[in-house]
């Protein structure tokens, strides 16, 4: 089978990219011919298809009026991407196109090529962009569903994408155009939802239920399980408002005998460091960026992973990795998190943004003896072994390709 993946980034930019690279690798190992279309970057993983890659612009800065005007146009319809993708399709002649995240960089222009060539198409919904202009369903510190029923001007009113006006206007305009044309819905035969929460949310927002399929994200199972014994809890991820770290820190500051290691960077980095200093929580340590191998070692010695997110988490890679390592997880009761963590079984669930509930959860975990913590970790790993291995996931994806119209 010739499989063509499409994503706006081809480095290891985030969870969507890590997943896509893993899926491509597994598919190639099974003997499929795997190709990719993306944007150019010096950080990209090497690919034989990179001659077709298009310009990657920085959308978070100004590069002068001419370039900024081009970026604004690409936001709506990227002609360079449309032409280059058409050339790649003509050369490869894929049996199926698997879309990941294309918005803002590649744009819906690639969808037109897929429709014109009548290629079976599936898309993994890594976030909420199918329904939400800012792709997170989160703004002003809490989950947001103001744009339901096509009210995309809310994105401008609430500055959902940026503090600047223009990006919000472009996001609202782009959503209005793609929805009026049903660009995704007319192109994609099957949407893959990594969580049941995502599937139900898309259906609730009026997306075609008959095209939605639950395809739980997988993760690798490390040979060695976590030793624990380091005495600390670990957070690994972006330091941004939607991750809810402030409410967690408020609680953790009251449990100084339980050290916390925070790995990652993001826009709230300095503010969170200042907050920790202001409350005198010297047991909370910021590690900055941590390389994957080093993070694995840190996780191996941790007592538990924490994820205090305030937003509709889809299928957290950090939670899946921790569970696979045999580590208990303490996470908020929101989005797809409760599908991964069962309260009192393989971790604890906490009310989002509730520092008092976080304090109760931390005290509850602190009171657990070592054997009980290890038993939690074992149950979490068993969930991965049962339903979230790569082999099972690849078979689900291939089955969805066939359902979309691919003939073996």
N, C-alpha and C positions, 0 to 999 in steps of 0.2 A: 504494500500500500504506500502511495506517495502522500505524505502528510506535510502541509505547509502551515507553520505557526506564525501568527502575526501579533506583535507586541511593540509598544512604543519605545521600550528600552531593551537592550540585549546584554547589559552588564548585570550584576547581582544587586540591583538598585533597591529591591524590596521583596516582600513576600511573593508577589505575583511572578517576579523574575526567577526567584529561587525555585518556585513550583514548576514554571515552564521549562527551565533547564533540566530539572529532574525528570519531567515527563518525556522530553525529547530524548534524553539519554536512555531511558527505559525502552522507549519505542524503537530506537536504533538497535538496542541490544536484541530485540525480538526480530530483527531483520527488516524493519520498515525503512523506507527511504524518507528521511526527515529533513525538511528545509525550514528557513525562517526569513521573515521580513521585519525590519526594524529601522531605527535611526542610528547614525554614526556617532561613535564616541571612542576616545582612547581607552576608556575603561571596559569596552565591550569584550566579551569572550570571542575568541577567533571563530570565524565561520566562512565556509566556501561561498555563501550567498551574500557576503558583505558588499560586493560590488554593486548590488542593487539597493543598498541601504541609503536613506535620505538624510538631509541635514537635520541635526538635532539642535534646536534653538533653546536658549535659556529663557523661560517664560517668567521668571521671577526677577528680571532686571531689564532696564532699558538699554538698547544697543543703538540708539540713534533713530531719527524719524523714519528713514527708509526701511531699515530692518524691522523696526517695531510695526510698521504698516504691513510688512510681509508676514510677520508673526500673527498679526490679527487676522489676516486673510486665511492663513493656514489653520487657525483655530476653527474656522467654519468649514473650509474645503481646501485641502492640501493638494494642489495640482502636481507638485513634484512627487508626492507619494502615490497619487493615482497613476501617473505615467510609469514610474519605476516598478510599482507593484504589477501593473499590466505586463511589463516586460518579463518580470520574474515568472508570472503565471504562464506566459506564452512559452517560456523555456522549460519550465518544470512540468507543466501540465498535471497539477496535483489532483489526486482523487478526492481530497477533502481539505478545507481550510479551517484551521482551529484558531479563532480569535481570542485574544486575552484583553489587554487594555490598549485601545487605539485613540482615545479621545485627547483633544488638545494638541497632540503632536502629529499623528497620522491622519486623524479625522475620519469622518464617514465616507470620504472619497474612495477608500479601498473597498467599501461595501458595494459601491456601484460596479466595480470590476467583477466582483464575485457574482452579483446578480446577472450581469451581462453574459458571463461565461457559464452561468447555471451550474456552479460548483457546489456540491453539498457543503454546508457550513455549520459548525457548532461554536459556541462561545462559553468560556468559563467566566462566571460572574464573580470576579475577585472583590468587587465593591458595588456600591449602589448607583453607579452612573447610568444604568438603564432607566432609572426613574428620577435621579436627583442631580441637579446641575453641579453641585460641588462634590459629588460622588461619595460623600460620607454620611449623609443624613444627620449632620451634626453642625450646629453653629451657636454662637453666643453662650457656650458652656454647657449645652445640653442637646439631646437628640431633637431633630427637627423634621417635621413632615408638612411644612407650610406649602410646599410646591405641589401637593397632591392635586389632581385634576387639572394639571397643566398651568398652574399659577406661578410661572417661572420668574415673574418680576419680583417675587419675594427674595430671590437670590441677589437682586440689585438693592432692594430695600434694606436687607440685613447684611450686606457685604459678605456673603457666604464664602466666596472664593478668595477674596483679597481685600485689604484695606483701601485699595485704589478702586476707582469707579469702573474703568474700562474693562478689566478682567471679568467683573461681575456681569456687565452688560453683554460681553461676548459669550459668557457661559449661558446666560438666559436665552440669548438669541440662538446659539447653537442647539440648545435643547428644544427650543420652539420649532426650529427647522427640522431636526431629525425626528421629532415626534409627529409633526404634521405630515411628514413623508413616510412615517413608520419605517425608517431606514433599517434599523436593526431587526425589527419584527418581520419585515419582508425578506430579509437576507438569511437570517439564522433559522435553521430547522430545529435545533435543540440547544437550550440554554442549560449549562451545567451549574448547579448550585452547591457550593461546598458545605452549606448548612441547611437544615430544614427551616431555620429562621429566615434565611435569605429567600428560599423558595416560597414560603408563605407570605413574606413581605412583598415580593414581586407580584404574586397573584393578587394580593390585597390592593395593590396599586394599579391593577387593571392589565398587567402584562399577561400574555396568553398562557394559561395554565397548562394547556395540552402540550406546550413546548418545554415546560420546566421539568428537569430531572435532578433528583438528589444524587450528588456524586461526592461523598465526603472526602476531604483532603487527606492524603496519606503522609507518612513521614518514615524516615529510616529508623530501623531498630538497632541501636548500638549493641555490640556483643556484650559489653560490660554494663551492668546497671549502676546507678548512682551509689556511691559509698555512704554519702551523707557524712555527718560528723564534723563538718566545718563550723557548725553553730550559727550560720547566717542564712537569711532569706535573700533571694536574688530576683531582681527585675531586669529584663532584657528587652529593650525596644526603644522606640522614639520618645523623646522628652517633649511632649506637646500636650496641649490642654485636654484633648479628648481622652488621653490616657489616664487622667484622674489621679496623678501622683500627689497632688497637694493634700487631698483629703486623706490619702493613705499615710503621708508623712505626718500629718496632724496626730494620727493615732499612734504611729510607730515611735514618735518622739516620747510617748508616755511609757514605752517598753524598752528602756535603755539596755536591758540585759539581752535583747534579741537584735544582734547586728543586722544591718541591711546593706546590700551592695547593689548599686544602680548602674547598669551597663547601658550605654547608648548616648546619643546626642540629639539635639533638636532645639526648636525655638524657645523652649522654656528652660533651657539649661541654666542660664545665669540666675533667673528668678527663683528656680527651685533650690539652687545652691545657697542663695541669700536667705531663703526661707528656712532652710535647715540650720543655717548659722544663727538666725534670729531666735530660733526656739532651743538652741543649745543642744541639738541632737548630734553629738560627735560620733555616735555609733552608726550613723548613716553615711555611707561612703559613695561618692560619685567616681566611676571608673572611666567615663568617656567611652570612645569607641573601643570595642574589644574584638580582636580577630576571632573568627569562628573556632579555631582549635583551642584558643585560650578560654573562650566562653564555654566550650564543652567541659574543660577542666574545672572551671568555676562552678558550673551546674552540677558536676559530678560530686562535689564536696558540699553543696548547699543542703539545707534542711527542707526547703520548699521553694517553689517559684510563685511569685505574686504577679497579678495582672489586675490593676484597679480601674480599668477602662470605664469611661462614662458613655461611650458611643456603642452603636450596634455592631459589636465585634462579629465578624463573619465566622471564620474558623482559624483561630490564632495559631500561627506557626510556632510561636514560643511555647505555648501550652502543649501542643502536640509533641514537640521535641522533649519537653520536660516529662510528659507522661511516658514517652518511649524510653526515657532514661530511668524510669522507675522513681520519679520524684513527685511528692504530693504537690497540688496546686491550689492556691488560695486566690479566687478570682471573683469578679463582680457578676451578679445575677442579671445579665443583659445579653441580648443578641444570641449568638450561637454558643456562648460560654457554658450554659447549663447542659448542652448536649455533650460536652466533653467532661465536665466536672460534676460529680454527684456529691451533694453536701453530706459530709460525714463518711463518705465511701472512699474516694480517691483525692479528697481535699475538702475545702469549704467554700461556700458561696456567700457573698457579701452584697448588701444593698449599695448600688452605685452612688458615690459621692457622700456616703454616710460615715463620717469619721468615728462615730460611736459604735457603729456596727463593725467597722474595721478593728476597733480596739477589742471588741468582744471576740472576733475571729482570731486575732493574734493571741489573746489570752488563752483561748480554747486550744489553739495549736501548741502554744507553749506548755500547756499542761499534759500534752500527749507524751507517753513514754516512747523510747526509741523504737521498740518493736511495733507499736501502733503506727508510727510514722512510716516505717518500712512496709508494713502491710498495706497502707494507703498507696504507697508507691507501686507495689506489686499489682494492685487492682487497676491502677491507671495504665500500667504497661500491658496488662491483659486486655484492656479495651483496644489498645493499638493493635495488638497481635490478632485480635478477633475480627476487626472490621476496617482497619486503616493501614494495611500494608500496601506497598507500591504495586505488588503483583495483582492484588484484588482491584486496585484503583485503575490500573492500565486496562484491565479487562472490561471494566465498566465504561471507560472512555471509548474503547474500540467498539463496544456494543452500541454506544450512542452514535458513533460514526456510521455504522451500518444502518441504524434507524433513520439517520439523516439522508440516506440514499446511496452510501458507498457500497459497491459490490466487490467482494473479495476476489 
